[in-house]
């Protein structure tokens, strides 16, 4: 019998017995090996709606994905035909004025929009 095969769980044997210790060690080795070394070629039955990830060559390209800068913000513009929703009362739309100041928009419960000067450092 191969030493790396997991035998059936010991039944009728008290925990702490060498059979249990051997079985537990083999299970532990199997789990640790699976956690670090599953090859994609061994995975079968992948649903048809799961596709491979895009390569880094598709970053910032048409129909690719938007790259992120060091603070996880996209570095390219965004165009949408849907609503832009900021679901926070402490965050909002920030615009850069011609003099280099950043302005944060906020709205009151009555619909009044105000702008706060954030200075010249990007938030």
Secondary structure as UniProt FT lines:
FT   TURN            3..4
FT   TURN            15..16
FT   HELIX           18..36
FT   HELIX           40..42
FT   TURN            48..49
FT   HELIX           56..58
FT   TURN            62..63
FT   TURN            70..71
FT   STRAND          94..96
FT   TURN            98..99
FT   STRAND          102..107
FT   TURN            109..110
FT   STRAND          113..119
//
